[in-house]
Amino acid sequence: MQIKFLGAAREVTGSCYLVTVGGKNILIDCGMEQGPDIYESQGLPVAPSAIDAVLLTHAHIDHSGRLPLLYKNGYRNKIFLTCASRDLCRLMLMDSAHIQEQDAKWRNRKAKRGAYTAYTPLYDSEDAEKTLGLIRGIDYDDEVDVTDGIKARFIDAGHLLGSSYVELRLTENGVTKTVLFSGDIGNVHKPIIRDPSVVTKADYVIMESTYGDRSHGDDPDYAKHLAEIIERTFKRGGNVVIPTFAVGRMQEMLYFLREVKRGKMVKDFPDFEVYVDSPLAIEATGVYSRNVAEYCDDETRALIDKGINPIGFEGLKLSVTSEDSKAINYDPTPKVILSASGMCEAGRVRHHLKHNLWRPESTIVFVGYQVQGTLGRSLLDGAKAVKLFNEAVKVRAEIVSLQGTSSHADREALMEWVHNISPAPQRVFVTHGEDEVASGFADALYRAYGLRALAPYPGSAYDLIADECVESGNTKKKAPSANKSRKVSPVYKALQAALDELELAVAAAEGYSNHDLKEATKAIRNITARLR
């Protein structure tokens, strides 16, 4: 009876765990990494065809995004998840496949123009479609026989529509252990969906620590804060751009904006328009509308009972085609633009950033976690210029983080969640957090409650009957820039990277003293003269 940590160990994304019981192998999550890969990725220690089942905590791509790759490499058994997650996964995996295909086309066009090898996508739409045929939806709290010696139950995690903790009952050689995988633990008092369930029993706990080093603080009045941001931005003549995850956060923002509109809280611009510019978000909002009555909290239920759509309002515009998206920036009227992706690493939001970051009258509002190394994190950390579509763009817009809007539990809620488990678990494995955050939170659990908590390294494995580590895993961090192409000199690649840094530095240098600018100009011209 063993668990191996393959993904989201001392990193925030790429959730994946292998559980082996009596010769049977199951995966909990099969997620895609987003942002930088800090540690060397861990491949599956068994062939995909040797995996007997996959259980999914929820539909977010950092938990589900590599399922089609698993299928492509030979997996053909069942994928268990909640019914609502099934509906969202259908959208997200097909969207991910489309992105893979488009990225491959772009890279291969580039390969023809330069010294680059051809690129093959991780998977395509056919792989994603066939993966969906393996999915089996399970209702909350129903127990399912996964395979010999393994029973599972999905418990409402309050993070996303259909999100769950996965509770496993594992039996081997007459010994039974209850193992609880938290997935992503939801924040409390969030709109639309219910608060996270309380769990009181488990022998082993694998829990996330995304916000294990910080508190969200008191519950803010989100609608009021949004209204204030919109009011001051519109008075300047700018747009409010909200990079947001297409599934979950997008629907929460629509809920808050409906409150703003209903209360006429933007007094000078009561009829402002809100654009949702993400085909995936539009489809996901439809899934929410169809499922929310079954999974919603009491406040949302009260709205539905009155015939009110909790995420719809007058002035809401849906942008589906690329032409629709382009038209948003041609219109000079101040507006709110909601667009994916939430960390600004891909998607249409990058176009809106290109059109608005340089405008001091506009505002960029972040409403979710930003992984280190992402464009969103750079903007929050005060970048003076960023690179978008191979062009340096100055950052003049107001940058705002709307505190407390995360769908993840904060430090205090995480500690309370695990403290509710009594008697104390034999061991707590802290995952799904940045390196120092995960290890620091594990230490905090030990100091506060005496829990045997640790943050495992990628590839580490533990015997759950003997309660001991059987593989220590990889403690070595990955080199900062690992590019495996052999046709371009690494030294030349370093020069290209330096050029990118220089371009951003020049874009951010406006306002420096004339002396510094002259010295910089002289130095750059000396370098270019040497390279001619």
Phi, psi and omega per residue, in radians:
M1 nan 1.911 -2.945
Q2 -2.509 2.596 3.004
I3 -2.159 2.378 3.102
K4 -2.132 2.348 -3.070
F5 -1.663 1.895 -3.052
L6 -1.779 -0.498 -3.099
G7 -2.596 2.754 -3.106
A8 1.068 0.478 3.005
A9 -1.668 1.959 -3.046
R10 1.054 0.389 3.002
E11 -2.440 2.812 -3.029
V12 -1.511 -0.492 -3.027
T13 -2.117 3.045 3.104
G14 1.449 0.593 -3.066
S15 -0.965 2.235 3.116
C16 -2.937 2.200 -3.132
Y17 -2.370 2.400 3.103
L18 -1.865 2.168 3.096
V19 -1.966 2.242 3.140
T20 -2.096 2.178 -3.124
V21 -2.414 2.099 3.068
G22 0.927 0.658 3.123
G23 1.471 -0.054 3.095
K24 -1.691 2.449 -3.130
N25 -2.054 2.252 3.020
I26 -2.295 2.631 3.049
L27 -1.843 2.405 2.913
I28 -1.825 1.947 -3.085
D29 1.189 2.723 3.102
C30 -2.654 1.245 -2.915
G31 -1.662 2.835 3.130
M32 -1.708 2.460 3.073
E33 -1.316 2.461 3.087
Q34 -2.247 2.257 -3.028
G35 1.551 -2.954 -3.034
P36 -1.197 2.583 3.088
D37 -1.650 1.793 -2.998
I38 -1.324 -0.776 3.129
Y39 -1.895 2.737 3.099
E40 -1.007 2.286 -3.119
S41 -1.113 2.525 3.141
Q42 -1.778 2.090 3.074
G43 -1.326 2.863 3.082
L44 -1.131 2.295 3.122
P45 -1.377 -0.093 3.071
V46 -2.244 2.790 3.086
A47 -1.178 2.516 3.092
P48 -0.916 -0.613 3.140
S49 -1.175 -0.296 3.138
A50 -1.585 0.009 3.084
I51 -1.509 2.276 -3.025
D52 -1.562 -0.364 3.119
A53 -2.958 2.743 3.002
V54 -2.167 2.356 3.046
L55 -2.052 2.306 -3.027
L56 -1.980 2.236 3.127
T57 -1.272 -0.687 3.076
H58 -2.923 3.122 -2.901
A59 -1.526 -0.200 -3.113
H60 -0.940 2.530 -2.944
I61 -1.162 -0.439 3.100
D62 -1.335 -0.010 3.035
H63 -2.049 -0.383 -3.044
S64 -2.122 -0.218 -2.833
G65 -1.164 -0.284 3.136
R66 -1.772 0.152 3.105
L67 -1.036 -0.782 3.112
P68 -1.108 -0.530 3.069
L69 -1.179 -0.662 3.074
L70 -1.059 -0.776 3.087
Y71 -1.079 -0.814 -3.117
K72 -0.968 -0.580 -3.092
N73 -1.632 0.162 2.972
G74 2.115 -0.032 -3.133
Y75 -1.289 2.342 -3.110
R76 -2.405 0.181 -3.107
N77 -1.642 -3.028 -3.001
K78 -1.340 2.666 3.010
I79 -2.092 2.016 -3.099
F80 -1.733 2.390 3.086
L81 -2.868 3.012 -3.133
T82 -1.268 2.845 -3.083
C83 -1.100 -0.729 3.133
A84 -1.187 -0.655 3.087
S85 -1.108 -0.601 3.098
R86 -1.021 -0.788 -3.114
D87 -1.160 -0.691 3.130
L88 -1.260 -0.633 3.135
C89 -1.090 -0.637 3.119
R90 -0.991 -0.749 3.132
L91 -1.229 -0.818 -2.967
M92 -1.258 -0.652 -3.135
L93 -1.262 -0.652 3.085
M94 -1.176 -0.670 3.095
D95 -1.142 -0.733 3.116
S96 -1.081 -0.717 3.116
A97 -1.101 -0.709 3.120
H98 -1.080 -0.739 3.114
I99 -1.093 -0.738 3.119
Q100 -1.037 -0.770 -3.107
E101 -1.159 -0.767 -3.139
Q102 -1.150 -0.686 3.126
D103 -1.118 -0.682 3.119
A104 -1.111 -0.737 3.117
K105 -1.056 -0.789 -3.127
W106 -1.121 -0.801 -3.127
R107 -1.116 -0.669 -3.090
N108 -1.304 -0.507 2.989
R109 -1.116 -0.728 3.121
K110 -1.139 -0.648 -3.128
A111 -1.093 -0.619 3.141
K112 -1.177 -0.485 -3.090
R113 -1.523 -0.278 -3.063
G114 -2.488 -2.932 -3.063
A115 -1.580 1.130 -3.134
Y116 -2.184 2.576 3.093
T117 -1.402 2.730 3.126
A118 -1.117 2.580 -3.085
Y119 -1.968 2.318 3.089
T120 -1.876 2.265 -3.137
P121 -1.130 2.690 3.090
L122 -0.967 -0.726 3.118
Y123 -2.857 2.955 -3.119
D124 -2.166 -3.081 -3.076
S125 -1.098 -0.593 3.112
E126 -1.144 -0.704 3.086
D127 -1.081 -0.755 -3.127
A128 -1.140 -0.754 -3.125
E129 -1.081 -0.744 -3.139
K130 -1.235 -0.553 3.055
T131 -1.057 -0.718 -3.111
L132 -1.070 -0.462 3.116
G133 -1.209 -0.246 -3.141
L134 -1.599 -0.151 -3.003
I135 -1.332 2.407 3.078
R136 -2.219 2.047 -3.131
G137 -1.414 2.343 -3.121
I138 -2.151 2.416 3.082
D139 -1.288 2.650 3.053
Y140 -0.936 2.423 3.007
D141 1.262 -0.047 3.033
D142 -1.387 2.370 3.107
E143 -1.540 2.396 -3.128
V144 -2.185 2.396 3.028
D145 -1.408 1.874 -3.069
V146 -1.341 -0.918 3.086
T147 -2.888 -3.138 -3.096
D148 -0.950 2.163 3.078
G149 1.447 0.066 -3.092
I150 -2.344 2.036 3.009
K151 -2.028 2.589 -3.071
A152 -2.364 2.661 3.047
R153 -2.431 2.404 3.117
F154 -1.792 2.206 -3.046
I155 -2.112 2.386 -3.052
D156 -1.020 2.087 -3.110
A157 -1.682 -0.168 3.059
G158 1.141 0.385 -3.096
H159 -1.745 -0.630 -3.025
L160 -2.744 2.725 3.049
L161 -0.914 2.098 3.123
G162 1.476 -0.037 -3.097
S163 -1.184 2.660 -3.034
S164 -2.634 2.725 2.770
Y165 -1.487 2.587 3.039
V166 -1.904 2.024 3.102
E167 -1.756 2.119 3.128
L168 -1.903 2.402 2.928
R169 -1.919 1.932 -3.032
L170 -1.873 2.285 -3.136
T171 -2.228 2.230 3.123
E172 -2.619 2.250 3.130
N173 0.918 0.687 3.095
G174 1.391 0.001 3.113
V175 -1.810 2.289 3.119
T176 -2.048 2.316 3.088
K177 -2.232 2.459 3.036
T178 -1.747 2.149 -3.097
V179 -2.093 2.245 -3.071
L180 -1.989 2.109 3.039
F181 -1.766 2.090 -3.038
S182 -1.287 -0.399 -2.900
G183 1.023 -2.423 3.044
D184 -1.774 2.121 -3.107
I185 -1.461 2.203 -3.040
G186 -1.264 2.713 3.009
N187 -1.329 2.679 3.140
V188 -1.575 2.801 3.080
H189 1.025 0.635 3.082
K190 -1.654 2.714 -3.111
P191 -1.285 2.801 2.976
I192 1.339 -1.185 -3.034
I193 -1.631 2.891 -3.099
R194 -1.267 2.789 3.035
D195 -1.154 2.764 3.120
P196 -1.033 2.518 3.070
S197 -1.254 2.732 3.066
V198 -1.709 2.275 3.093
V199 -2.009 2.392 -2.998
T200 -2.052 -0.118 -3.099
K201 -2.423 2.338 3.020
A202 -3.020 2.496 3.064
D203 -1.428 -0.687 3.093
Y204 -2.278 2.502 3.132
V205 -2.226 2.266 3.000
I206 -1.958 1.949 -2.987
M207 -2.246 2.616 3.125
E208 -1.340 2.817 -3.140
S209 -2.522 0.567 -3.069
T210 -0.883 -0.843 3.130
Y211 -1.904 0.643 -3.112
G212 -1.224 -0.090 -3.130
D213 -2.047 0.202 -3.080
R214 -2.708 2.805 3.129
S215 -1.918 2.515 3.047
H216 -1.351 -0.212 -3.111
G217 1.354 -2.990 3.119
D218 -1.109 2.645 3.131
D219 -1.096 2.002 3.125
P220 -1.400 2.890 3.018
D221 -1.513 1.598 -3.032
Y222 -1.036 -0.770 -3.115
A223 -1.065 -0.729 3.134
K224 -1.108 -0.786 -3.136
H225 -1.120 -0.746 3.088
L226 -1.047 -0.765 -3.124
A227 -1.068 -0.709 3.131
E228 -1.124 -0.740 3.123
I229 -1.103 -0.801 -3.120
I230 -1.103 -0.776 -3.108
E231 -1.025 -0.906 -3.061
R232 -1.222 -0.554 3.128
T233 -1.226 -0.781 3.137
F234 -1.127 -0.592 3.102
K235 -1.132 -0.502 3.067
R236 -1.425 -0.191 -3.110
G237 1.536 0.303 -3.082
G238 -1.825 3.099 3.071
N239 -1.783 2.674 2.979
V240 -1.799 1.975 3.137
V241 -1.831 2.180 -3.127
I242 -2.056 1.742 3.023
P243 -1.199 2.203 -3.045
T244 -2.591 2.594 3.082
F245 -1.146 2.371 -3.004
A246 -1.152 -0.462 -3.070
V247 -2.076 2.032 3.117
G248 1.826 -1.263 -3.085
R249 -1.172 -0.658 3.119
M250 -1.003 -0.793 -3.094
Q251 -1.206 -0.600 3.055
E252 -1.117 -0.747 3.136
M253 -1.104 -0.660 3.085
L254 -1.118 -0.650 3.095
Y255 -1.065 -0.829 -3.139
F256 -1.164 -0.690 3.139
L257 -1.180 -0.558 3.036
R258 -1.092 -0.698 3.094
E259 -1.103 -0.734 3.123
V260 -1.059 -0.799 -3.121
K261 -1.178 -0.792 -3.095
R262 -1.063 -0.688 -3.117
G263 -1.512 0.060 -3.093
K264 0.822 0.832 -3.042
M265 -1.375 -0.346 3.011
V266 -1.665 1.503 -2.881
K267 -1.092 -0.698 -3.094
D268 -1.430 -0.214 -3.115
F269 -2.416 1.031 -3.019
P270 -1.141 -0.404 -3.070
D271 -1.807 0.449 -3.096
F272 -1.070 2.698 -3.118
E273 -1.792 2.570 3.120
V274 -2.107 2.184 -3.139
Y275 -1.865 2.208 2.964
V276 -1.732 1.878 -3.064
D277 -1.930 1.332 3.110
S278 -2.933 1.889 3.114
P279 -0.966 -0.680 3.126
L280 -1.109 -0.760 -3.139
A281 -1.104 -0.659 3.130
I282 -1.108 -0.786 3.116
E283 -1.154 -0.707 3.138
A284 -1.126 -0.630 3.092
T285 -1.094 -0.618 3.049
G286 -1.116 -0.699 3.092
V287 -1.109 -0.750 3.091
Y288 -1.031 -0.811 -3.097
S289 -1.056 -0.625 -3.120
R290 -1.360 -0.471 -3.025
N291 -1.874 -0.279 -2.943
V292 -1.096 -0.555 -3.133
A293 -1.053 -0.546 -3.119
E294 -1.433 -0.560 -2.989
Y295 -1.982 0.055 -2.972
C296 -1.386 2.898 3.056
D297 -1.449 3.087 -3.038
D298 -1.123 -0.672 -3.100
E299 -1.129 -0.755 3.123
T300 -1.192 -0.668 3.093
R301 -1.029 -0.678 3.139
A302 -1.108 -0.675 3.097
L303 -1.147 -0.792 -3.129
I304 -1.077 -0.718 3.138
D305 -1.098 -0.427 3.090
K306 -1.566 0.047 -3.135
G307 1.408 0.356 -3.104
I308 -1.752 2.286 3.034
N309 -1.362 2.001 -3.039
P310 -1.231 -0.214 -3.131
I311 -2.226 0.444 3.090
G312 -2.281 2.611 -3.123
F313 -2.889 2.883 3.103
E314 -1.201 2.379 -3.132
G315 1.663 0.031 3.096
L316 -1.477 2.144 -3.109
K317 -2.014 2.370 -3.134
L318 -1.872 2.167 -3.119
S319 -1.844 1.962 -3.047
V320 -1.784 -0.950 -3.052
T321 -1.482 2.882 3.089
S322 -1.132 -0.545 3.092
E323 -1.144 -0.714 3.067
D324 -1.022 -0.752 -3.093
S325 -1.117 -0.794 -3.141
K326 -1.100 -0.640 -3.093
A327 -1.106 -0.466 -3.137
I328 -1.027 -0.734 -3.089
N329 -1.471 -0.217 3.043
Y330 -1.377 -0.406 -3.106
D331 -1.488 2.067 -3.079
P332 -1.337 -0.142 -3.100
T333 -1.137 2.262 3.096
P334 -0.992 2.427 -3.041
K335 -2.698 2.919 3.006
V336 -1.778 2.285 -3.124
I337 -2.118 2.017 3.051
L338 -1.791 2.159 -3.082
S339 -2.649 2.626 3.116
A340 -1.656 2.713 0.222
S341 -1.729 2.848 -3.024
G342 -1.152 -0.485 3.131
M343 -1.768 0.121 3.052
C344 1.166 0.379 -3.111
E345 -1.499 -0.335 -3.117
A346 -2.776 3.112 3.028
G347 1.508 -3.135 -3.045
R348 -1.206 -0.363 -3.105
V349 -1.052 -0.480 -3.133
R350 -1.132 -0.590 3.054
H351 -1.158 -0.714 -3.140
H352 -1.196 -0.583 3.053
L353 -1.148 -0.733 3.132
K354 -1.038 -0.624 -3.112
H355 -1.473 -0.251 -3.017
N356 -2.170 -0.383 -3.102
L357 -1.056 -0.629 -3.086
W358 -1.391 -0.111 -3.083
R359 -1.653 1.998 -3.133
P360 -1.133 -0.286 3.140
E361 -1.428 -0.279 -3.097
S362 -1.580 2.887 3.121
T363 -2.334 2.363 3.034
I364 -1.877 2.143 -3.055
V365 -1.974 2.055 3.087
F366 -1.655 2.331 -3.042
V367 -2.228 0.323 -3.140
G368 -2.735 3.032 -3.086
Y369 -1.135 2.420 3.129
Q370 -2.056 1.960 -3.115
V371 -1.186 2.523 3.068
Q372 -0.995 2.408 3.125
G373 1.612 -0.120 3.103
T374 -1.577 2.822 3.113
L375 -1.071 -0.704 3.131
G376 -1.034 -0.751 3.139
R377 -1.147 -0.679 3.112
S378 -1.053 -0.747 3.138
L379 -1.151 -0.737 3.114
L380 -1.144 -0.547 -3.129
D381 -1.436 0.046 3.004
G382 1.685 0.422 3.112
A383 -0.973 2.376 3.127
K384 -1.472 -0.411 3.102
A385 -2.694 2.649 3.126
V386 -2.395 2.868 -3.126
K387 -1.763 2.186 3.086
L388 -2.357 2.123 3.133
F389 0.939 0.826 3.109
N390 1.064 0.453 3.132
E391 -2.325 2.323 3.081
A392 -1.323 2.210 -3.120
V393 -2.080 2.182 3.096
K394 -1.201 2.543 3.112
V395 -1.776 1.757 3.104
R396 -1.988 -0.291 -3.110
A397 -1.173 2.751 3.022
E398 -1.256 2.306 3.131
I399 -1.923 2.168 -3.053
V400 -2.250 2.440 2.972
S401 -1.949 2.069 -3.137
L402 -1.435 1.721 -3.006
Q403 -1.143 2.526 3.032
G404 1.490 -0.002 -3.085
T405 -1.547 0.029 -3.106
S406 -1.094 2.583 3.047
S407 -1.561 0.065 3.076
H408 -1.729 2.527 3.016
A409 -1.104 2.597 3.097
D410 -1.585 -3.071 -3.050
R411 -0.954 -0.858 -3.093
E412 -1.109 -0.751 -3.138
A413 -1.177 -0.646 3.093
L414 -1.105 -0.748 -3.122
M415 -1.176 -0.695 3.108
E416 -1.145 -0.687 -3.122
W417 -1.008 -0.851 -3.094
V418 -1.343 -0.492 3.134
H419 -1.203 -0.383 3.105
N420 -1.212 -0.297 -3.122
I421 -1.398 2.047 -3.052
S422 -2.469 2.295 0.004
P423 -1.143 2.922 -3.084
A424 -1.030 2.489 3.095
P425 -1.057 2.703 3.061
Q426 -1.054 -0.633 -3.136
R427 -2.770 2.567 3.053
V428 -2.057 2.153 3.071
F429 -1.747 2.101 -3.085
V430 -1.710 2.099 -3.082
T431 -2.296 -2.998 2.998
H432 0.895 0.873 3.090
G433 -2.683 2.718 3.074
E434 -1.045 2.677 -2.971
D435 -0.756 -1.059 -3.068
E436 -1.248 -0.493 3.127
V437 -1.189 -0.822 -3.123
A438 -1.071 -0.833 -3.122
S439 -1.171 -0.661 3.118
G440 -1.156 -0.658 3.139
F441 -1.226 -0.668 3.076
A442 -1.041 -0.746 3.106
D443 -1.114 -0.666 3.128
A444 -1.120 -0.669 3.111
L445 -1.131 -0.663 3.110
Y446 -1.168 -0.806 -3.087
R447 -1.189 -0.642 -3.086
A448 -1.394 -0.719 -2.992
Y449 -2.200 -0.007 -3.111
G450 1.264 0.321 -3.106
L451 -1.291 2.489 3.050
R452 -1.393 1.457 -3.038
A453 -1.965 2.505 3.098
L454 -2.639 2.768 3.084
A455 -1.879 1.790 -3.067
P456 -1.196 2.661 3.045
Y457 -1.542 2.749 3.110
P458 -0.998 2.307 3.126
G459 1.564 -0.114 3.118
S460 -1.276 2.653 -3.095
A461 -2.412 2.562 -3.089
Y462 -2.300 2.376 3.024
D463 -1.484 2.101 -3.019
L464 -1.488 -0.217 3.042
I465 -1.544 -0.850 3.098
A466 -1.316 -0.276 -3.101
D467 0.972 0.972 -3.136
E468 -2.604 2.710 3.099
C469 -1.325 2.288 3.121
V470 -1.980 -0.220 3.028
E471 -2.538 2.250 -3.038
S472 -1.401 -0.367 3.114
G473 1.464 -3.041 -3.046
N474 -1.753 1.959 -3.134
T475 -1.659 -0.032 -3.079
K476 -1.573 2.265 3.127
K477 -1.383 2.667 -3.111
K478 -1.287 2.603 3.059
A479 -1.087 2.524 -3.026
P480 -0.969 -0.732 -3.061
S481 -2.304 1.554 -3.138
A482 -1.727 1.808 3.075
N483 -2.050 2.099 -2.967
K484 -1.562 0.030 3.122
S485 -1.113 2.310 -3.062
R486 -1.671 -0.171 -3.005
K487 -1.520 -0.217 -3.130
V488 -2.048 2.285 -3.118
S489 -1.043 2.371 3.067
P490 -1.014 -0.574 3.134
V491 -1.186 -0.669 3.110
Y492 -1.190 -0.649 3.086
K493 -1.084 -0.688 3.097
A494 -1.092 -0.661 3.096
L495 -1.121 -0.724 3.106
Q496 -1.099 -0.717 3.113
A497 -1.114 -0.691 3.110
A498 -1.126 -0.622 3.105
L499 -1.114 -0.719 3.087
D500 -1.049 -0.770 -3.139
E501 -1.110 -0.702 3.135
L502 -1.118 -0.747 -3.124
E503 -1.091 -0.698 3.105
L504 -1.183 -0.688 3.132
A505 -1.108 -0.723 3.119
V506 -1.129 -0.734 -3.138
A507 -1.084 -0.533 -3.094
A508 -1.605 -0.022 -2.980
A509 -1.481 -0.097 -3.139
E510 -1.012 2.287 3.141
G511 1.765 -0.188 3.067
Y512 -1.193 2.880 -3.134
S513 -1.155 2.656 3.120
N514 -1.026 -0.635 -3.141
H515 -1.083 -0.828 -3.129
D516 -1.120 -0.683 -3.131
L517 -1.170 -0.688 3.120
K518 -1.139 -0.738 3.130
E519 -1.109 -0.712 3.127
A520 -1.141 -0.737 3.114
T521 -1.049 -0.764 3.140
K522 -1.076 -0.763 -3.114
A523 -1.133 -0.729 -3.138
I524 -1.130 -0.734 -3.133
R525 -1.175 -0.576 3.062
N526 -1.115 -0.705 3.140
I527 -1.171 -0.809 -3.098
T528 -1.137 -0.575 3.108
A529 -1.129 -0.633 -3.138
R530 -1.234 -0.496 -3.080
L531 -1.532 -0.165 -3.095
R532 -1.316 nan nan
